Amino acid sequence: MAKQDYSAYQQKVIKRYYENREQIDEQRLSELVTNLYLASDKKKEKLWQQAQELMERMKVPKSRIEHVIKSADPAVLAEVVKDLQSGSL
């Protein structure tokens, strides 16, 4: 795979994205809580998978991730988001 050359502007955009990735992931996780409350059964499986991936990337303890996924309860996921936002996780 060839290395791409990015313009200075593109490099700055990419840099800012990675600098703010934690906040972006936190926002996506909180949006997933809402989506899980509103989703049909068909779509919930994919949303839970996305939530698991985000929590792993955000370094949520593995035991807590397993508990959240096993419970399949958006309220439990909302508690994780609340803890992340308060900085207690």
Steps between C-alpha positions, in 0.01 A plus 500: 500500500644832395544777753276795430622854509257723683479874461586715802129561558419128490784428741361754747150350475634150562711622792203676664287189455747283690555767766125504568430132446420433866230767503366379166478142630331619819241689295440200273453274801241734650319514164497121494308498830223699336508289187477179703186625676339576164636218282313198374619157609669450165727799536578463872760226446711723276467795739613287795802388296587864430461584870736217592762617252479857626530396865804285418663792318421725797669250734192417707586200722430173322282369784279807477472466121394138539241598760353774281483280189358205694228715656402649161343788692551854365465634857813307602685643200378846600668451839830430323459821298421692819813360667712588197370855497562547870850356467443231760577217259 
